């Protein structure tokens, strides 16, 4: 699976082309150009295919239907279903927040909506496929399973704390209108999927270019000893450092995967680079600013704390398992 999704043939094709026009692939510049072109093209192809397929599936789960599905479950099962629904919804935390607000105003339990909010950017299907392409099937599956566990436990904890009064009043008093979603024809679903591809590509592509560019610099110019010293086995606080560094950034899995790949190649530990990815995708500053409009400071602090603790635990677990799963 890693060989298929990794598109090694594409890397060889780009290398042959660059050699044909006289580029020295053994030099830092030539190697950096090959890394950049290969990752940009590969990630863009995967992005388009994934968005198309997931958007088609998502056309069967509009917000109104998702609310009804969640309304049929109670207790921890509701948290589990909310976390699973998060895997087929938008790819970044900012686009998940309007759905979170809609679910909350519809009267769904607060813990259930937070399980969705944690899961949506953390463990979407795109993350699963991209991680398979870089790190292999074992890493991807364990990553998703641990992400779902964090989402379920986080939502359950928030539910037990009874913090409904920490939701802004305009959301608590909003009257949700129950409107049945229109039935889409097969053609309309395909058009919807295509439009989602174009819209998402327009938003995400700049981050792919920036992320791959940073990855190329790390891969070809940053000394391995430097990366190992900060994010390798010698630094016990590497996971926490990577999580904190990732939070101020704004991107999604597609924009951070190349950085993670380059860091791992240079000697960073697996759990440390995954913690960096999770920090970027789950707790970006723009998403926290948007969320602050919907909830009060106390609940926001609890949410951030749960996410940070969960990410750090996941990071250290992957570091411990690295020798067995890579």
N, C-alpha and C positions, 0 to 999 in steps of 0.2 A: 504493500500500500504506500509506504514511504517513497519507494522508487517511482511509482506511478504519479503520485501527487507532487513529488519533488521535481518532476520534469527535468531529469538530468540530461536528456537528449537536447533540451533547449539550451542548457549551459554549454554543451559541446558545440552546438550549432553557432552560438554567439561567439565562442572562442575561435572557431574556424574562420568566421567572417572577419573578426578583428585581426587575426593572424594574416588573412588574405590582404588586408589593406595596410599591413606593415606595423601593427601594434605589437609591442613586446609584452606578452602576458605575464612574464616573470617580473616585470618592473611593478612598482607600487601603483603608478598611474594606470598601466594597462590592466593590471589585476583589479583595480578599483572600478574601472570602466566596465569590465566584464561582470563584476559583482552587481554593479548598479543596473545595467541593462537586463541582466538575467532576472534579478529579483523584481524589478518594476514590471516587466512583461509577465512573469509567472504569477505574481500577486494580482495583477490586473485581470488576467484570465480567470484565476480562481474566484476573484471577487465577482466578476460578471456572471459566471456560472452559478455560484452559490446564491447571490442575490436573486437571480431569476428563479431558481428552484424554491428557495425559502419564501419568496414573495408569493409564488403560486400557492404554496401550502398555506401561507398566512391569509390569503384571500378567503379561506374557509373559516378563519378565526378572527373576525372583526371585533372591536372592543365590546359591542353589545353582546355578542355570542360568548366572548370570554367571560364577561360578567355573569352570564347565566350559568356557565360551566362551573365557575368558582362558587356560585351561590348554592350549588347542590352538595358541596362538601363542607365538613366541619372539623375543627380541631387540627391536629397535625397533618391529617390528610389534605386539608385545604391548603396548608403551607406547601406540601409536596406538589400538588397540582399547580399552584401559583408559580413555583420554581420551575416546573417543567414548561409551563406556558411561556415563561421568560426566555426559553431557548429558541422560540420561533417568532420572537418580536425584534424590534429595532436593534441595531448593532452597537450603539453607544449609549452612555448613561443619560445624556441630554435628551435624546429622543424617547427615552423610556419614561421620563418624568411626567409628560402630559397624560400618558396612560395611567400612571400611578395616581395622579390627581383625579382622573375620571373614575377609577375604581374606588378611591376613598370617598368621593362625593356620592357614589352610588350606594354607600352604606356597607361595603365589604369590610370585614374585620381588619384593623390596622396592621396586625402581624402578618396577615395574608398578603396585603398589598406590599409590605416591605420585603417579603420573600420574593415576590415578583420583581421588585425594584433592584434587589441585590443580584438576582439571577440573570436578569435581562442583558446587562452589558458584560457580565462575568463569564457566562457559559453558553453563549449562543452557538448555533450549529456551525457558523463560520469559524469560530475559534477551534472547534473540534477538527474540522478539515484542514485548516492552516497548520495547527500543531501536528497533525498527522504528517503533513508534507515536510515539516522541518525536523521534528523530534521522534516521529514514529507513533504507531497505534497505541502502545502501552501508555506512553506519557499522555497522549490526548485523552484517552478514556479515563485514566485516573484523575487527570485535571478536571474534567467535567464532573465526575462523581464527587470529588472533594468540593468543587464549586457549588454543586447542588446541596451538599450537606451544610455548607456555610450559610446558604440562602435559607434553608429550612430552619436551622438552629437560630439564626439571626432573627428571622421573623417570629419564631416562637418566643424568644426572649422578650422582644418588644411587646408581644401580646400579653405576656405574663406581667409586664411592668405597668400595664393599664395606663398608657400615656395618650389616650384619645383627646384629652384636653390640650395636648401640645400641637394639635393640628389647627391651623389658622381657621378662624370662625367662618370666613366666607366659603371655605370648602365644606365644613361640617354642616352649614345651613343650606348648601346648594341642593336644589331638588333635581335629582337625576331623572331625565326623561327616558323612558324605556321605549326605544324605537327599534322595530325589527329591521335588520339589515336587508336590503334588497337582494334577491337571488341573482347572482351573476351568471352569465352564460360562459361557456368554455372560452369563446373568443375574448370576452371581456376580462376573464382571468388572465389570459395570456398577454393582453394589452397592458393590464395592471402590472404584471410581472416585468414587462419590458420597460414601462415607465419608471418603475422602482429602480431598475438597473441604471438607467440614465441619470435619475435624480441622485442616487447614492454615489455613483461614480463621480459626478460633478462635485459633490461635497467631500468625498474621501480621497480622491486622487492626489490633491496637493499634499495631504498628510503621508500618502504612500511615497511620493517623491522625496519629501523631507526625511521620512524615516529611513528609507533605503539609502539616501545620501549619507546620513549619519552612520548607518550600518557599514557602508563602504569605507568611510574614514576609519572607523574602529577596526574593521577587518584588515586594512592594508597599511595604516599609518600608526595606530596606537600599539606600543610595545606590549607583548603578552605579559611580561613581568608586572607592568603597571596595573593591568586589569586583574590579574591574579592576586595582587596585593590588596586591592580594594574589595573585590567581589568573589575571590577564591576561597579556598579552605582555610587560609591563614587568618581571615577576618571573620570572627564569630558573629559580628554585627552586620554582615553584608546584606542579609535579608531585610533587616529593618531599614538600613540605609537605602536600599533599592526601592522599597515601598514608599519611603518619604520623598525621595527624588522623583518618583513617578507621579505623585499626586498633583503637583502644580501643572503638569503637562496636559494637553488635550489632544487625544487621538483615540483610535480604536485598535482592535487587534491587527487590522491590515496595515496600520501605520507603525506599529511597534514590533512586528514579528521579525523584521530584518535586523533591528537593533539587538533583539534577544538572540538571534542566530549568530550575529557577529561577536557578541559578548561571550556566548558559550564557546565559540571557536577559539577565543582568546584566553580561555581558562576560567571564566566565571562559572559558578556552580549553577546547576539546572534550576533548583528552587529559587535561587536569587534572581535569575533573569525572569522567571515566571512571576515572582513577587513584583518585579518592576512592571511587567505587563498588566498585572491585576491592579496595581496602584493607578496606572494611567487610565485604564478603561473603566474602572469601577468608581473612582473617587476624584475625577477631574474637577478642577476649580470651577469651570463654567457650570457643570451639573450641580455642584454644591450650592452655587449662588442661586440657581433656579429653584432648587429644593428648599432653600431658606425662605422663599416667597410663600411656600405651602405649609411649612411646619415651623415650630418655634425652636429657639436655640437649644433647649434641653434635649429635645428629641433628636435634633440634628447631631449633637455631640454623641448621643448614644448610638446613632446609626454609624457615624464615622468610627467610633471606638470598636463596634462590633466588626465592621469591615476590615479595619486595620489589624485587629487581633486575628481574625480569620485568615487574612492574607499572609500574615507572618507565620502562623501555624502551618498553612499549606506550603509556604516556602521552605521551612525547616524540614517538613516531612519529605518533600521532594529531594532535598539535599541528602537526607538519610538514605533514600531509596535509589539515588542516582546510579550507583554501581550495579543495581539489579535490573533497572528498566531501560538503560541506555546501551 
